[in-house]
Amino acid sequence: MIQLEQVDRNFMVGEQQVRALADVNLEIAAGEYLSIMGPSGSGKSTLLNIIGLLDRPSNGKYRLAGRDTTGLDDNEQARLRRESLGFVFQFFHLIPRLTAAENIGLPMILAGIPAEQRQQRIRQLLQDYGLTDRADHRPDQLSGGQRQRVAIARATVMSPQILLADEPTGNLDRASGKEVVRIIEQLNNNGITLIVVTHDPELGRRARRQLHMVDGRIVEDSAGEHAHGSR
């Protein structure tokens, strides 16, 4: 499903080059539940952004479902991202002026899905995530847990194969965080590939496979048979 070969990501900070990823080799099979852990600045979010086609490697190859993404132009990457990937972030990234239902439906509008089909799918997701009575509320009228459920519904409205979650419980109280974890793990049980970046060791340990990163390299991979970065 996901293959990274000798991937580097370099940034210029002032006149200094910073190597955010260094020679990362990684394979993730369809349906896996994987956590990526490590200290701040270890490259976790950079790796997630490359997997999510939000950023490009400086060197190396990234194949998604057998397709080499390295040479795709921005429009082709955007289409592949829309069709294959869903994103959940710590700070929700909902559009403030839109209602919960409108936020959920936004990816379908961008994909040109007819209104009737959109409404049916939105109604189903609102029901699935216990948000039916919040459909017409804007984000500032929702609790943190409700906002994250809206964000998960928006992330999965296009039925992606892969869900990428960057600190999905980092902005939530314990009870809301547990509910969000239950929802994303159920999505994984239903076949979606789940990749979670987290500072929370308790959340990280829940994943069936755990990566640890330091200084842009994968230094530990609990699935020993998988290739990983040089040490």
C-alpha positions as CSV (number, residue, x, y, z in Angstrom):
1,M,0.0,0.0,0.0
2,I,2.7,2.5,1.1
3,Q,6.4,2.2,0.1
4,L,9.1,4.7,0.8
5,E,12.6,4.1,-0.6
6,Q,15.6,6.1,0.7
7,V,13.4,9.2,1.3
8,D,15.2,12.3,2.5
9,R,13.5,15.7,3.3
10,N,15.7,18.7,3.6
11,F,14.7,22.3,4.6
12,M,16.7,25.5,4.5
13,V,16.4,27.4,7.8
14,G,18.2,30.6,7.1
15,E,21.4,29.6,5.5
16,Q,21.5,26.2,7.3
17,Q,20.2,23.0,5.7
18,V,18.1,20.9,8.1
19,R,17.6,17.2,7.3
20,A,14.1,16.4,8.6
21,L,14.1,12.9,7.1
22,A,17.2,10.8,6.5
23,D,17.2,7.7,4.3
24,V,13.8,6.5,5.4
25,N,12.7,3.1,4.1
26,L,9.3,2.0,5.0
27,E,6.5,-0.4,3.9
28,I,3.0,-0.3,5.3
29,A,0.5,-2.9,4.2
30,A,-3.2,-2.2,3.6
31,G,-5.2,-2.4,6.8
32,E,-2.3,-1.9,9.2
33,Y,-2.6,0.2,12.4
34,L,0.7,2.0,12.9
35,S,1.8,4.6,15.4
36,I,4.8,7.0,14.8
37,M,6.4,8.2,18.0
38,G,9.5,10.2,18.9
39,P,10.6,13.5,20.5
40,S,9.7,16.9,19.0
41,G,11.7,17.5,15.8
42,S,12.3,13.8,15.1
43,G,10.5,14.0,11.7
44,K,7.2,12.4,12.7
45,S,5.0,15.1,11.1
46,T,7.3,15.5,8.1
47,L,6.9,11.7,7.4
48,L,3.2,12.0,7.8
49,N,3.0,14.9,5.4
50,I,5.0,13.0,2.8
51,I,2.8,9.9,3.1
52,G,-0.3,12.3,2.9
53,L,1.0,14.0,-0.3
54,L,1.1,17.3,1.6
55,D,4.9,17.5,1.0
56,R,7.4,16.0,-1.4
57,P,10.7,14.2,-0.7
58,S,13.9,15.9,-1.5
59,N,15.3,12.5,-2.6
60,G,14.0,9.0,-2.9
61,K,10.7,7.4,-4.0
62,Y,7.2,7.2,-2.6
63,R,4.8,4.7,-4.0
64,L,1.1,4.8,-3.0
65,A,-0.9,1.7,-4.0
66,G,1.8,0.8,-6.5
67,R,1.9,4.3,-8.1
68,D,5.0,6.3,-8.0
69,T,3.9,9.7,-6.7
70,T,7.3,11.4,-7.1
71,G,6.7,12.7,-10.6
72,L,3.0,13.7,-10.2
73,D,2.1,17.3,-10.7
74,D,0.2,19.2,-8.0
75,N,-3.2,18.5,-9.6
76,E,-2.5,14.8,-9.9
77,Q,-1.3,14.7,-6.3
78,A,-4.4,16.6,-5.1
79,R,-6.7,14.1,-6.9
80,L,-4.9,11.1,-5.5
81,R,-5.0,12.7,-2.0
82,R,-8.7,13.3,-2.3
83,E,-9.4,9.8,-3.5
84,S,-7.2,7.8,-1.2
85,L,-6.4,9.7,2.0
86,G,-8.2,11.2,5.0
87,F,-6.6,13.6,7.6
88,V,-7.4,14.2,11.2
89,F,-5.4,16.9,13.0
90,Q,-4.9,18.0,16.6
91,F,-6.5,21.4,16.0
92,F,-9.5,20.1,13.9
93,H,-9.1,22.6,11.0
94,L,-12.8,23.0,10.5
95,I,-14.1,26.1,8.6
96,P,-15.6,28.4,11.2
97,R,-18.4,29.8,9.2
98,L,-19.7,26.4,8.0
99,T,-22.0,24.2,10.0
100,A,-21.0,20.7,11.1
101,A,-23.0,19.2,8.1
102,E,-21.4,21.6,5.7
103,N,-17.9,20.9,7.0
104,I,-18.4,17.2,6.5
105,G,-19.8,17.7,3.0
106,L,-17.0,19.9,1.8
107,P,-14.7,17.2,0.2
108,M,-17.7,15.9,-1.7
109,I,-18.4,19.4,-3.2
110,L,-14.7,19.6,-4.3
111,A,-15.1,16.2,-5.9
112,G,-18.2,17.2,-7.8
113,I,-20.6,14.7,-6.1
114,P,-24.3,15.5,-6.7
115,A,-26.2,17.2,-3.9
116,E,-28.6,14.4,-3.3
117,Q,-25.8,11.9,-2.9
118,R,-23.9,14.3,-0.6
119,Q,-26.9,14.8,1.7
120,Q,-27.5,11.1,2.1
121,R,-23.8,10.5,3.0
122,I,-23.7,13.5,5.4
123,R,-26.9,12.3,7.2
124,Q,-25.4,8.8,7.6
125,L,-22.1,10.1,9.1
126,L,-23.9,12.5,11.4
127,Q,-25.8,9.5,12.7
128,D,-22.8,7.2,12.9
129,Y,-20.8,9.8,15.0
130,G,-23.7,10.9,17.3
131,L,-23.9,14.4,15.7
132,T,-27.4,14.5,14.2
133,D,-28.5,17.1,16.7
134,R,-25.4,19.2,16.0
135,A,-25.8,19.2,12.2
136,D,-26.6,22.9,12.0
137,H,-24.1,24.1,14.7
138,R,-20.9,25.9,13.7
139,P,-17.5,24.8,15.2
140,D,-17.6,27.5,17.9
141,Q,-20.9,26.0,19.1
142,L,-19.4,22.5,19.5
143,S,-17.3,20.9,22.2
144,G,-13.7,19.7,21.4
145,G,-14.8,16.1,21.2
146,Q,-17.7,17.0,18.8
147,R,-15.4,19.1,16.6
148,Q,-13.0,16.1,16.3
149,R,-15.9,13.8,15.4
150,V,-16.9,16.3,12.7
151,A,-13.3,16.3,11.5
152,I,-13.2,12.5,11.4
153,A,-16.5,12.4,9.5
154,R,-15.1,14.9,7.0
155,A,-11.9,12.9,6.7
156,T,-13.8,9.7,5.9
157,V,-16.7,11.1,3.8
158,M,-14.9,10.1,0.6
159,S,-14.2,6.5,1.9
160,P,-10.4,6.8,1.9
161,Q,-8.2,3.7,2.1
162,I,-5.8,5.5,4.5
163,L,-6.5,7.7,7.6
164,L,-3.6,9.9,8.8
165,A,-4.1,11.2,12.3
166,D,-1.6,13.8,13.7
167,E,-2.0,14.0,17.5
168,P,-5.8,13.3,17.2
169,T,-6.4,13.4,21.0
170,G,-3.8,16.2,21.8
171,N,-6.5,18.9,22.2
172,L,-9.1,16.9,24.0
173,D,-10.1,15.9,27.6
174,R,-9.6,12.3,28.5
175,A,-13.2,11.2,28.0
176,S,-13.4,12.9,24.5
177,G,-10.0,11.5,23.6
178,K,-11.1,7.9,24.4
179,E,-14.2,8.3,22.2
180,V,-12.1,9.6,19.3
181,V,-9.7,6.6,19.7
182,R,-12.6,4.2,19.7
183,I,-13.9,5.8,16.5
184,I,-10.6,5.7,14.6
185,E,-9.9,2.1,15.8
186,Q,-13.3,1.0,14.6
187,L,-12.5,2.5,11.2
188,N,-9.3,0.4,11.2
189,N,-11.3,-2.7,12.2
190,N,-13.4,-2.0,9.1
191,G,-10.4,-2.2,6.9
192,I,-9.0,1.4,6.7
193,T,-5.2,1.8,7.1
194,L,-4.6,3.9,10.2
195,I,-1.4,5.8,10.8
196,V,-1.2,7.9,14.1
197,V,1.5,10.4,15.0
198,T,1.5,10.9,18.8
199,H,3.5,12.0,21.8
200,D,1.2,10.0,24.0
201,P,2.9,6.6,24.8
202,E,-0.5,5.2,25.9
203,L,-2.0,5.9,22.5
204,G,1.1,4.8,20.7
205,R,1.1,1.4,22.4
206,R,-2.4,0.7,21.2
207,A,-1.2,0.4,17.6
208,R,-0.3,-3.1,16.4
209,R,2.9,-1.7,14.9
210,Q,5.0,1.1,16.4
211,L,7.7,3.2,14.8
212,H,10.1,5.3,16.9
213,M,11.9,8.2,15.2
214,V,15.0,10.2,16.2
215,D,16.7,12.9,14.1
216,G,14.8,12.1,11.0
217,R,15.4,8.3,11.1
218,I,13.3,5.3,12.0
219,V,15.4,3.8,14.8
220,E,12.9,1.2,15.9
221,D,10.1,-0.7,14.2
222,S,8.1,-3.2,16.2
223,A,7.5,-5.2,13.0
224,G,11.1,-6.5,12.6
225,E,10.6,-7.9,9.2
226,H,9.8,-4.5,7.7
227,A,12.6,-2.4,6.2
228,H,13.5,0.8,8.0
229,G,15.9,3.6,8.0
230,S,19.6,3.0,8.6
231,R,20.8,3.5,12.2
